[in-house]
């Protein structure tokens, strides 16, 4: 499966405002902020790209579902379940 982004791209330092109590508690638990943010961004990117794909293909998906409803799936006559 293709990567969502260039995993070998150089890392950048960024300034992100964050709730001070949340930051304090995360540091107390030795949470790696960079890794946690990167994972959260990857998850959000995946979710939004999936939603975008569904939206871009909504017409084709509906057309296929209508076809299957009218004619069934290819090979239905061979299914044993």
C-alpha positions as CSV (number, residue, x, y, z in Angstrom):
1,X,0.0,0.0,0.0
2,X,1.3,3.5,-0.9
3,X,2.3,5.8,1.9
4,X,0.0,8.7,2.6
5,X,2.9,11.1,2.7
6,X,6.7,11.2,2.2
7,X,8.0,9.5,5.4
8,X,11.5,10.5,4.6
9,X,10.8,14.2,4.3
10,X,12.8,16.3,6.8
11,X,11.2,17.1,10.1
12,X,10.3,20.7,11.0
13,X,10.0,22.5,14.3
14,X,6.6,24.2,14.7
15,X,5.0,26.3,17.4
16,X,1.7,24.9,18.5
17,X,-0.4,26.5,21.3
18,X,-1.6,23.9,23.8
19,X,-3.5,23.9,27.0
20,X,-0.8,24.2,29.8
21,X,-2.4,21.7,32.1
22,X,-2.7,19.1,29.3
23,X,0.9,19.7,28.4
24,X,2.0,19.3,32.1
25,X,0.1,16.0,32.5
26,X,1.5,14.7,29.2
27,X,5.0,15.5,30.3
28,X,4.4,13.9,33.7
29,X,3.6,10.7,31.9
30,X,6.5,11.0,29.5
31,X,4.3,11.2,26.4
32,X,6.3,11.8,23.3
33,X,4.5,14.9,22.0
34,X,6.0,14.7,18.5
35,X,5.2,11.1,17.9
36,X,1.7,11.5,19.4
37,X,1.0,14.5,17.2
38,X,2.3,12.8,14.1
39,X,0.1,9.7,14.8
40,X,-2.9,11.9,15.3
41,X,-2.2,13.8,12.1
42,X,-1.8,10.5,10.2
43,X,-5.1,9.2,11.6
44,X,-6.9,12.5,10.7
45,X,-5.4,12.6,7.2
46,X,-6.5,9.0,6.6
47,X,-10.0,9.7,7.8
48,X,-10.4,12.9,5.7
49,X,-8.9,11.3,2.6
50,X,-11.3,8.4,2.9
51,X,-14.2,10.8,3.2
52,X,-13.0,12.8,0.3
53,X,-12.7,9.6,-1.9
54,X,-16.2,8.5,-0.9
55,X,-17.6,12.0,-1.8
56,X,-15.7,12.1,-5.2
57,X,-17.0,8.6,-6.0
58,X,-20.5,9.0,-4.6
59,X,-22.2,8.9,-8.1
60,X,-20.3,5.8,-9.2
61,X,-20.9,4.0,-5.9
62,X,-24.7,4.7,-6.2
63,X,-24.7,3.6,-9.8
64,X,-23.0,0.3,-8.9
65,X,-25.3,-0.3,-5.9
66,X,-28.3,0.3,-8.1
67,X,-27.0,-2.1,-10.7
68,X,-26.4,-4.8,-8.1
69,X,-29.9,-4.3,-6.7
70,X,-31.4,-4.8,-10.1
71,X,-29.2,-7.5,-11.5
72,X,-27.4,-9.1,-8.5
73,X,-23.6,-9.5,-8.2
74,X,-21.5,-11.3,-10.9
75,X,-21.2,-14.9,-9.9
76,X,-24.1,-15.0,-7.4
77,X,-25.3,-18.2,-9.1
78,X,-22.1,-19.9,-8.0
79,X,-22.2,-18.9,-4.3
80,X,-22.7,-21.6,-1.8
81,X,-23.2,-19.4,1.3
